[in-house]
Amino acid sequence: MSGVVSPVKPISSGGGEPHVNIIDKSDDEILALADPLWLDLVKQSNEGKYGEFVKNFSTAFALAMNQVVVGNQFAKSELARNLSEDIDPIGIIRRGEHVTVLYRQRSTKQKGEWLGRLVLGYENGEVRIFGASIF
């Protein structure tokens, strides 16, 4: 994975205001954005820090997250509190103005592998998380 990020060309949003569409980035550029965000989610999940966990969420995604449900998950899910930082990106899917990055996720306490899903796009000029889950 290359650490060099090339300039992004602005595209018209149709409303006269130029914006960047994340699907135009290369796989290396997307992973350079996605990996630190995913690893931060892993860290905050392990520590059970809800406020830090949602800090990079899009407005709509943050509003859709129920703090009580997420807090309960942090408290009761052995997987959610024991995620390994040993991850492998396994694919990128581009659709509309979002990319989905798929990860092979492991646990520090449970044997096996899980599928992690991270959906990224731009909101107000910043890369934000529009979806995240582990299956």
TORTORDO-842494 format. One record per residue: residue in one letter; x, y, z of N, C-alpha, C in turn. Coordinates in nm, 3 decimals. Each point is the difference from the previous one (the first is absolute). Layout:
rest;nX;nY;nZ;caX;caY;caZ;cX;cY;cZ
a;X;Y;Z;X;Y;Z;X;Y;Z
...
This chain:
rest;nX;nY;nZ;caX;caY;caZ;cX;cY;cZ
m;0.084;-0.117;0.000;-0.084;0.117;0.000;0.089;0.123;0.000
s;-0.027;0.091;-0.089;0.080;0.121;-0.014;-0.045;0.105;0.100
g;0.095;0.074;0.055;-0.033;0.106;0.094;-0.019;0.133;-0.070
v;0.014;0.004;-0.132;-0.012;0.124;-0.074;-0.145;0.019;-0.042
v;-0.053;0.117;0.030;-0.137;0.031;-0.037;0.006;0.108;-0.107
s;-0.057;-0.030;-0.116;0.003;0.098;-0.108;-0.115;0.098;0.016
p;0.012;0.119;-0.061;-0.108;0.097;0.009;-0.128;-0.057;-0.059
v;-0.111;0.042;0.054;-0.130;-0.048;-0.044;-0.064;0.107;-0.086
k;-0.054;-0.041;-0.113;-0.064;0.097;-0.088;-0.142;0.028;0.049
p;-0.039;0.128;0.007;-0.136;0.032;0.039;-0.097;-0.037;-0.112
i;-0.119;-0.040;0.038;-0.104;-0.028;-0.098;-0.123;0.078;0.040
s;-0.085;0.026;-0.094;-0.118;0.081;0.030;-0.104;-0.086;0.070
s;-0.061;0.059;0.102;-0.104;-0.071;0.074;-0.136;0.022;-0.063
g;-0.005;0.078;-0.106;-0.129;0.029;-0.062;-0.062;0.126;0.059
g;0.046;0.041;0.116;-0.055;0.119;0.065;0.093;0.119;-0.017
g;0.098;-0.010;-0.088;0.092;0.109;-0.022;0.118;-0.001;0.095
e;-0.006;-0.080;0.107;0.109;-0.006;0.097;0.085;-0.122;-0.029
p;0.131;0.017;-0.031;0.083;-0.116;-0.029;0.020;-0.085;0.126
h;0.007;-0.130;-0.019;0.033;-0.090;0.110;0.079;-0.118;-0.054
v;0.051;-0.077;0.089;0.081;-0.115;-0.036;-0.084;-0.125;0.019
n;0.008;-0.091;-0.095;-0.069;-0.128;0.013;0.105;-0.105;0.036
i;-0.017;-0.063;0.113;0.099;-0.096;0.050;0.021;-0.117;-0.095
i;-0.099;-0.032;-0.083;0.017;-0.114;-0.091;0.106;0.027;-0.106
d;0.037;0.128;-0.018;0.103;0.035;-0.098;0.142;-0.025;0.051
k;0.015;-0.029;0.128;0.132;-0.025;0.058;0.046;-0.141;-0.036
s;0.131;-0.019;-0.001;0.057;-0.133;-0.025;-0.021;-0.088;0.123
d;0.018;-0.129;-0.017;-0.010;-0.092;0.114;0.098;0.039;0.111
d;0.124;0.033;-0.037;0.099;0.038;0.100;-0.043;0.126;0.076
e;-0.055;0.097;-0.072;-0.047;0.123;0.066;-0.116;-0.029;0.095
i;-0.090;-0.086;-0.042;-0.115;-0.034;0.084;0.048;-0.073;0.126
l;0.091;-0.096;-0.017;0.050;-0.074;0.117;0.078;0.091;0.094
a;0.069;0.100;-0.055;0.073;0.095;0.084;-0.097;0.080;0.087
l;-0.121;0.020;-0.047;-0.104;0.068;0.079;-0.073;-0.098;0.092
a;-0.030;-0.118;-0.053;-0.085;-0.095;0.071;0.070;-0.072;0.115
d;0.122;-0.045;-0.021;0.068;-0.079;0.103;0.009;0.071;0.135
p;0.044;0.126;0.005;0.006;0.067;0.130;-0.139;0.018;0.064
l;-0.102;0.023;-0.084;-0.136;0.014;0.055;-0.048;-0.134;0.057
w;0.026;-0.110;-0.072;-0.041;-0.132;0.049;0.074;-0.035;0.129
l;0.131;0.024;0.002;0.079;-0.032;0.120;-0.043;0.086;0.119
d;-0.043;0.123;-0.026;-0.052;0.084;0.109;-0.132;-0.058;0.052
l;-0.086;-0.048;-0.089;-0.124;-0.065;0.045;0.031;-0.123;0.085
v;0.099;-0.078;-0.042;0.042;-0.119;0.076;0.044;0.042;0.140
k;0.085;0.101;0.007;0.052;0.048;0.129;-0.112;0.049;0.091
q;-0.087;0.084;-0.053;-0.107;0.057;0.082;-0.102;-0.107;0.040
s;-0.024;-0.097;-0.086;-0.089;-0.110;0.035;0.060;-0.081;0.114
n;0.128;-0.032;-0.011;0.067;-0.076;0.106;-0.004;0.073;0.133
e;0.010;0.133;-0.005;0.000;0.079;0.123;-0.140;0.040;0.045
g;-0.101;-0.028;-0.084;-0.138;0.032;0.036;-0.028;0.149;0.007
k;0.066;0.077;-0.080;-0.015;0.146;0.002;-0.094;0.044;-0.112
y;-0.129;0.010;0.034;-0.101;0.032;-0.100;0.025;0.134;-0.068
g;0.029;0.104;0.076;0.021;0.133;-0.056;0.113;0.003;-0.100
e;0.108;-0.070;0.031;0.114;-0.008;-0.091;-0.031;-0.092;-0.119
f;-0.080;-0.102;0.025;-0.036;-0.096;-0.104;-0.074;0.068;-0.116
v;-0.087;0.095;0.030;-0.084;0.063;-0.102;0.056;0.131;-0.053
k;0.118;0.042;0.044;0.051;0.133;-0.034;0.021;0.023;-0.150
n;0.022;-0.104;-0.078;0.021;0.016;-0.145;-0.120;-0.042;-0.083
f;-0.115;-0.021;0.067;-0.121;-0.040;-0.071;-0.062;0.120;-0.072
s;-0.067;-0.028;-0.111;-0.078;0.104;-0.067;-0.112;0.040;0.096
t;-0.056;0.115;-0.022;-0.107;0.050;0.088;-0.115;-0.100;0.005
a;-0.046;-0.046;-0.117;-0.113;-0.093;-0.003;0.031;-0.131;0.070
f;0.121;-0.053;-0.020;0.037;-0.127;0.062;0.010;0.016;0.151
a;0.057;0.110;0.045;0.011;0.025;0.145;-0.139;0.011;0.063
l;-0.091;0.066;-0.068;-0.136;0.014;0.053;-0.074;-0.134;0.002
a;0.032;-0.087;-0.097;-0.066;-0.130;-0.007;0.051;-0.097;0.106
m;0.120;0.025;0.051;0.056;-0.088;0.102;-0.067;0.028;0.133
n;-0.050;-0.103;0.062;-0.064;0.014;0.130;0.106;-0.021;0.108
q;0.028;0.104;0.077;0.107;-0.006;0.100;-0.022;-0.112;0.101
v;-0.126;-0.027;0.036;-0.028;-0.106;0.096;0.032;-0.136;-0.060
v;-0.040;-0.023;-0.125;0.025;-0.128;-0.065;0.150;-0.022;-0.019
v;0.071;0.105;-0.047;0.144;-0.013;-0.020;0.071;-0.021;0.133
g;-0.041;0.074;0.103;0.059;-0.017;0.132;-0.022;-0.141;0.053
n;-0.118;-0.054;-0.024;-0.031;-0.137;0.040;0.088;-0.100;-0.076
q;0.022;0.027;-0.128;0.087;-0.087;-0.079;0.141;0.003;0.055
f;0.050;0.120;0.031;0.134;0.011;0.057;0.010;-0.079;0.130
a;-0.104;0.007;0.080;0.002;-0.065;0.132;-0.013;-0.151;-0.008
k;-0.078;-0.051;-0.096;-0.033;-0.142;0.000;0.065;-0.084;-0.109
s;0.051;0.062;-0.104;0.055;-0.076;-0.111;0.149;-0.025;0.020
e;0.035;-0.128;0.016;0.141;-0.034;0.014;0.078;0.040;-0.127
l;-0.062;-0.017;-0.117;0.067;0.036;-0.124;0.024;0.151;-0.006
a;-0.101;0.080;0.031;0.012;0.146;-0.011;0.106;0.058;0.093
r;0.033;-0.069;0.106;0.099;0.050;0.096;0.136;-0.067;-0.015
n;0.013;-0.090;-0.098;0.125;-0.074;-0.019;0.037;-0.013;-0.146
l;-0.008;0.110;-0.072;0.036;0.000;-0.142;0.152;0.014;-0.015
s;0.055;-0.076;-0.091;0.143;0.005;-0.026;0.031;0.114;-0.097
e;0.117;0.060;0.015;0.045;0.098;-0.097;0.064;-0.067;-0.120
d;0.001;-0.132;-0.001;0.050;-0.080;-0.112;-0.112;-0.011;-0.103
i;-0.004;0.093;-0.094;-0.106;0.005;-0.101;0.059;-0.017;-0.138
d;-0.082;-0.046;-0.093;0.039;-0.010;-0.140;-0.111;0.061;-0.085
p;0.030;0.106;-0.076;-0.100;0.047;-0.096;-0.015;-0.105;-0.110
i;-0.123;-0.034;-0.034;-0.021;-0.105;-0.099;-0.075;0.047;-0.123
g;-0.046;0.124;-0.001;-0.066;0.049;-0.120;-0.061;0.137;0.019
i;-0.023;0.067;-0.112;-0.063;0.131;-0.001;-0.112;-0.003;-0.104
i;-0.116;0.047;0.039;-0.115;0.008;-0.089;-0.036;0.147;-0.014
r;-0.015;0.047;-0.122;-0.036;0.139;-0.027;-0.145;0.005;-0.047
r;-0.077;0.093;0.058;-0.140;0.014;-0.040;-0.045;0.141;0.031
g;-0.050;0.069;-0.101;-0.051;0.136;0.020;0.110;0.092;0.048
e;-0.017;0.054;0.120;0.101;0.089;0.058;0.062;-0.060;0.126
h;-0.004;-0.135;0.009;0.055;-0.069;0.117;0.085;-0.118;-0.045
v;0.095;-0.036;0.085;0.076;-0.123;-0.019;-0.023;-0.087;0.123
t;-0.002;-0.129;-0.022;-0.006;-0.097;0.109;0.132;-0.074;0.001
v;0.068;0.006;0.113;0.127;-0.071;0.016;-0.028;-0.122;0.088
l;0.037;-0.115;-0.050;-0.021;-0.125;0.074;0.131;-0.043;0.064
y;-0.012;-0.043;0.126;0.117;-0.042;0.077;-0.018;-0.140;0.055
r;0.108;-0.076;0.005;0.006;-0.123;0.078;0.037;0.045;0.141
q;-0.092;-0.025;0.093;0.018;0.045;0.139;0.017;-0.121;0.090
r;0.088;0.011;0.095;0.024;-0.108;0.096;-0.028;0.050;0.141
s;-0.011;-0.094;0.091;-0.021;0.029;0.142;0.125;-0.041;0.077
t;0.024;0.066;0.111;0.111;-0.039;0.086;-0.039;-0.115;0.093
k;-0.129;-0.033;0.006;-0.045;-0.106;0.092;-0.076;-0.113;-0.066
q;-0.056;0.024;-0.118;-0.078;-0.104;-0.067;0.073;-0.044;-0.126
k;0.000;-0.130;-0.025;0.062;-0.052;-0.122;-0.090;0.029;-0.118
g;0.063;0.020;-0.115;-0.076;0.020;-0.123;0.019;0.140;-0.055
e;-0.076;0.028;-0.104;0.007;0.128;-0.068;-0.141;0.053;-0.023
w;-0.009;0.133;-0.006;-0.127;0.066;-0.025;0.017;0.093;-0.118
l;-0.111;0.039;-0.061;0.001;0.095;-0.110;-0.034;0.137;0.055
g;0.090;0.095;-0.018;-0.025;0.138;0.039;-0.039;0.080;-0.122
r;-0.093;0.094;0.018;-0.049;0.083;-0.110;0.006;0.145;0.044
l;0.065;0.083;-0.080;0.014;0.142;0.029;-0.044;0.077;-0.124
v;-0.101;0.085;0.013;-0.052;0.080;-0.111;0.046;0.144;0.020
l;0.070;0.052;-0.101;0.055;0.135;0.008;-0.052;0.088;-0.114
g;-0.009;0.127;0.030;-0.036;0.100;-0.100;0.036;0.137;0.055
y;-0.032;0.101;-0.075;0.028;0.137;0.045;-0.126;0.065;0.055
e;0.019;0.075;0.108;-0.106;0.084;0.057;0.066;0.132;0.036
n;-0.050;0.108;-0.056;0.057;0.133;0.026;0.151;0.005;-0.025
g;0.044;-0.067;-0.107;0.140;0.004;-0.039;0.093;-0.091;0.078
e;-0.053;-0.079;0.093;0.082;-0.091;0.081;-0.044;-0.144;-0.021
v;0.096;-0.092;0.004;-0.033;-0.142;-0.009;-0.068;-0.040;0.131
r;-0.116;-0.062;-0.012;-0.079;-0.043;0.116;-0.041;-0.145;-0.017
i;-0.035;-0.061;0.112;-0.047;-0.139;0.003;-0.152;0.002;-0.015
f;-0.051;-0.068;-0.102;-0.143;-0.007;-0.026;-0.058;-0.136;0.040
g;0.085;-0.093;0.039;-0.044;-0.131;0.044;0.120;-0.079;0.048
a;-0.022;-0.084;0.102;0.105;-0.086;0.051;-0.064;-0.119;0.070
s;0.051;-0.118;-0.027;-0.054;-0.119;0.065;0.100;-0.113;-0.008
i;-0.022;-0.100;0.084;0.078;-0.123;-0.003;-0.098;-0.116;-0.004
f;0.025;-0.094;-0.092;-0.087;-0.117;-0.017;0.078;-0.124;0.035
